[in-house]
């Protein structure tokens, strides 16, 4: 179900790792290392829990510099279960949707997915990604058609300066493929949000935001998402 235009997600928010070609290519030489010894075959997901949700305009308290992660979230309207038959009584979206990868999308929203810098992409500890306020949510808008999604570029600005551009034409799995592959092993529920992933810089790092900084996430056709960072009190 679509959240109110300025509302927070009503379900679970999932994010895929390594879903931009640049970062996946940079990590490819290490994918044969222990413990997995092979590249992942299915999407590798992490969860942003409800305590991380913050509205646009929030002042997010950080204990140290944080990675910036501008991204787009797809709000699920209804979906086909990965079971043979969906559980009885499963909610159905009663609004206009676009179907991608077998899942109806009720809305799109810009997101600022913050994280403390860390090394592991396969098993990042919750403490790096799930601190209070570490997912700032922009205004939702009607879902974009596949061609419009593929052409979208998301930009992060730090104190007014552009520091990162995420071109959705360079996704490893585009929106439809990501939704289909995730739905193959789990059922996305109405109100859940699936992020499309976050981009890195050319050297594999990410822009860092610090207490006192102003963060802005922009994309054509979306209301800019703006928030600030403040120093966490010990």
N, C-alpha and C positions, 0 to 999 in steps of 0.2 A: 504494500500500500504506500502511496506517495506521502512523504511527510509534508507538513505545512511548508509554504514557500520558505519561511525563515526558521523552520523547525529542525530538530536534531533527528538523526536516524532512529527509527522505531524498532529495528532488528539488529542483527549482528553484522559487523563490518569486517570484511575479509580483504586482504591484500596479497598479491602474488609477488614473489621474489624473482629477480632476473628476467623480467618480461620486456626489457628493452634490449635490442640487439647489441648495442655498444657494450653494455655491462656483461651480458651473457658471453660475448666474444672475449672480453677481458678475463673472465673467470674460467673459460673453457679449458686452459691448460691445467687447472687445479681440480677439475671435476673428477679426474681419475684417482685422486688421492683418497686415503682412508678418511672416514669410515665407509663412504658410499662407493667409491671406486668406479663411478660411472656418472654420466650426466643424468639429471632427473628426467623421467619420461612423462610424468604428469605435472601439473602446476604445483609449485611449492607455495603453500599459503601460510600467512600469519593472521592473527585475529586482533582487532582493535576493540577492546572492551568498553562498556558504557562509561566508565569513569574517565576515559580519554576524550569523550565528546565535548566540544566547546563550540559556542556560536561565534559567528563572525563578529569582529570587534573585541574579542576576548584578549585579556592580558595573561599570557601563559607563563607560569613560573617555571624557570629552568635552573638546575643546579650547576650547569656548565654549558659550554657551547653545544648546540644541537644541529643535526643534519636537517636541511630543508627538503621536503618531499612534496612538491606540487603534483597533484594528480586529479583524475576524474573518477567519480564514483557512479555506478549504475544502480539505481534503486529498483529492486525486484517488485513486480506487480503480482505475478503468479508464475508457476513453473510446473514442468512435468517431473514427477518424482523419478529418482533412479530405481525405485522399486517397480515391480511389474504393474502395480496399481496404486495410485496415490491414496493415502489414508482418507477415510470418509470425513467429510466436513472441512477439508482443506480450503482456506479462504481463497477467493478469486477476486482479482482486481476488477473494479467496476468503473474504471476510467480508461481513457484513451492510452494505448500502449503501443510499443514497437517490439516485435519479437526478434530476438537475437539468440542464436544457438539453442533454440527451443525454450527460451525463457522470455516472458514478457517483461519489458522494462517500462516502469511507470514514470521515471524521471531521471535526470542527470544532475550532478552537483559537483562543484569544485571543492577540493579538499586540500588542506595543508597537513600532511602526514609527517609529524616530527618524530625524531628518534635520537637517542644518544649514540655517538659514534661507537661502532663495534666491528669486530673482525668477521665473525661467522655469519654467513648468509643462509646456511642450512638449518641451524638451530639457535637463532638469536634469543637470548634470554628475555623474558617478558619485561624485566626491569628496564631494558633499553627502549622499548617501544610503547609501553603501556602506562606511563606516568599520567597523572591527572592533567587533562587538557591537551594531550598530545595528538588530537585529531580535531582540527578546527574546520567547521563545516560551513560552506557557503550556501547561498540561496539556491533552491532547486528550480529546475526549469523543465519543460516538456522534453522527452527523450529525443535524441538526435538520430537521424537515419544513418545506416552504415556508411554511406559515402561521406556524409558530413563528419562522422566520428573519425574516419580514416584521415581526413584532411585537417583535423584540429591540431593546433599547437598550443601548449600550455606554457605560460611564462611565470617564473618567480622573480620578484624584485625585492631587493634588500636595501632598505633606506632609499628607495627611489631608483636604484641601479639594477638593471637586468643582470641576473647572475646565472640563470639556468633556463633552457628551453627544452621542453619535452614534446617531440614530434610524434604523434600517434601513428603515423605511417610507418614508423620503425619498430612497432611492437613485435615481439616474437610470436605471440598469439594475439590477434586482433580481438575486438570485443566479442564477436560471435564465437570464435574458436575458443576463447578463454571460458566463456559461459558454458559451452558444450562440454569442454574437457572437465571443468569443475563439476558439472551436473552428472557426469558419468560415475562419480564416486560419492557425491553427497547431494542433498536436496536443499536448494536455496529457497527460503521461505519468504512470503510477502513481507516487505519492509526491510529485508536484508539489503546490504549494499556491497557490491563487489567493485573494488578499486582496480584500475587497469595497470597499476605499477608506477614506480618512480624512476626517473632517469638519473644517471650520474654524469659527471663531467668527463672530458676526454681522457683524463688520467685515472679515472675510476673513483675519484673522491666525490664528495658532495659539498655544496656551499654550506657554510656554517653560520648560524644565527646566534647572537649573544644577547644577554640581558640589555635592554635599552633599544634593541633593534625593532624596526617596523617591517613586517613581512606582507607582501602583496602577491596574490596569485591571480593571474588574468588569462582569459581565453575569449576569442571572439564569440559574441552572442550570450555571454554570461556576465552577471554583475560581478565586479571585482571583489575578491575575498581579501579582507585586510584584518590583520591582528598584530599584536605586539608581544614582545618577550620581556619578562621581568625577572629579577633575581629571586630565586627560591630562598626562603628564610629557613635556616637550619633548625 
